Amino acid sequence: MSASAHLAIQQQLVAALTQAPALASGRAYANPVRELPEGTATAITLTTERSDGTAPTVHATDWRTTYRVDCLATAAAGADPA
């Protein structure tokens, strides 16, 4: 799998996270978001955590890729963050 194939998988995972019933009102993003835009209460980010390939064989290289899903939320000052 090339880097573009990993990106395609990541984009498909983000698309799946936005399908109804979508978590975070469908706000799912590839790669980290440092902070939520003002007025946004929740979001999900999906990041490629690691991608390790085995030594190539005559036919192909096997890849094991791990994606991380982070759930982000904001709360009013003094509110229970849970």
KEBA-41811 format. One record per atom (N, C-alpha, C): z, x, y; residue in one letter. Coordinates in steps of 0.2 Angstrom, whole numbers, plus 2048, in hexadecimal, padded with zeros to 3 digits. Atoms other than C-alpha are relative to their C-alpha. Layout:
<pts>
ZXYA;...
</pts>
This chain:
<pts>
8008047FAM;800800800M;800804806M;8007FC7FAS;7FC807811S;8057FD805S;7FB8037FBA;806804821A;7FE7FA802A;8028067FDS;7FB7F6826S;8027FA7FBS;7FE805805A;7FF7ED815A;8077FE801A;7F88017FFH;8127EF819H;8007FB806H;8008047FAL;80F7E882AL;7FE7F97FFL;803807802A;8057D9823A;8067FC7FCA;7FA804803I;8147D5817I;8057FE805I;7FB8027FBQ;8207D6825Q;7FE7FA804Q;8028067FCQ;8167CA82FQ;8007FA7FCQ;800806804Q;8147BE821Q;8087FE7FFQ;7F9801800L;8277BF81FL;8037FC806L;7FE8037FAV;82A7BB831V;7FD7F9801V;803807800A;81D7AC830A;8047FB7FBA;7FC805804A;8277A5821A;8077FE803A;7FA8027FDL;8377A682BL;8007FB805L;8018057FBT;82F79B838T;7FE7F97FET;802807802Q;82A78D82DQ;8067FB7FFQ;7FB805800A;83477D82DA;8037FF7F9A;7FB8017FBP;84277B82BP;802808802P;7FF7F97FEA;84378C835A;807801803A;7F97FE7FDL;853795839L;7FE802807L;8007FD7F9A;85679A84BA;7FA7FD804A;8058047FCS;84A78C851S;7F98047FFS;8077FC801G;83B79784AG;7FF806804G;8017FA7FCR;83F7A6855R;8018067FBR;8007FA805A;83B7B4848A;7FB805803A;8047FA7FEY;8357C584DY;8008067FCY;8007FA803A;82F7D4845A;802806804A;7FD7FA7FDN;8397E4849N;8057FE805N;7FA8027FCP;8497E4853P;7FF7FE807P;8008037F9V;84C7DA862V;807803803V;7F97FD7FER;85A7E386CR;8047FB803R;7FC8057FDE;8607D4875E;7FC7F9800E;804806800L;85B7C2875L;7FE7FE807L;8028027F9P;8527BB884P;8057FB803P;7FC8057FDE;85C7B1890E;7FF7F97FEE;801807802G;85F79F88BG;7FE7FF7F8G;801800808T;85B7A4878T;8078017FDT;7F9800804A;86A7A086DA;7FF8037F9A;8017FD807T;8637A685CT;7F98037FFT;8067FD802A;8567B1855A;8018037F9A;8007FC806I;8517BA845I;7FB806801I;8047FB7FFT;84A7CB844T;7FF8037F8T;8027FD806L;8417D3835L;7FD807801L;8027F97FFT;8407E6834T;7FF8037F9T;8017FC806T;8397F2827T;805805800T;7FA7FB801E;8497FB821E;7FE8067FDE;8037FA803R;840807816R;7FB7FF7FBR;805801804S;83180A80CS;7FE8067FCS;8017FA804D;8308167FED;7FB8007FBD;805800804G;82181B7F4G;8018057FAG;7FF7FB805T;8218237E3T;7FA805800T;8067FB800A;8168327DFA;7FA7FD7FEA;806803802P;80482D7DEP;7FE8017F9P;8037FF806T;7FD82A7CDT;7F8800800T;807801800V;7EB82A7C8V;7FD7FA803V;8028067FDH;7EA8187CDH;8037FE806H;7FD8037FAA;7F68147DBA;807803801A;7F97FF7FFT;8078177E3T;8037FA800T;7FC8067FFD;81480B7E1D;805800806D;7FC8007FAW;81E8067F0W;8067FB7FFW;7FA8057FFR;8307FE7F2R;802800807R;7FF8017F9T;8327F7803T;8067FB801T;7FB8047FFT;8427F0809T;8007FD808T;8008037FAY;8427E4818Y;8077FD802Y;7F98037FER;8527DF822R;7FF7FA805R;8008067FBV;8557CE82AV;806800803V;7FA8017FCD;8617CD838D;8007F9804D;8008067FDC;8677BD83FC;804801807C;7FD7FE7F9L;86B7BE852L;8037F9803L;7FE8067FDA;8757B185CA;804802806A;7FB7FF7FAT;87E7B086DT;8057FB800T;7FA805800A;88E7A7871A;802801808A;7FD8007F9A;8967A2882A;806805800A;7FA7FC800A;8A37AE888A;8067FC7FEA;7FA803802G;8B37AA880G;8007FC7FAG;802804806A;8AB7A0872A;8018047FAA;7FF7FD806D;8AF7A3860D;7F98037FED;8077FD801P;8A07AF85BP;7FD7FE7F9P;803803807A;89F7A7849A;7FC7FA802A;
</pts>
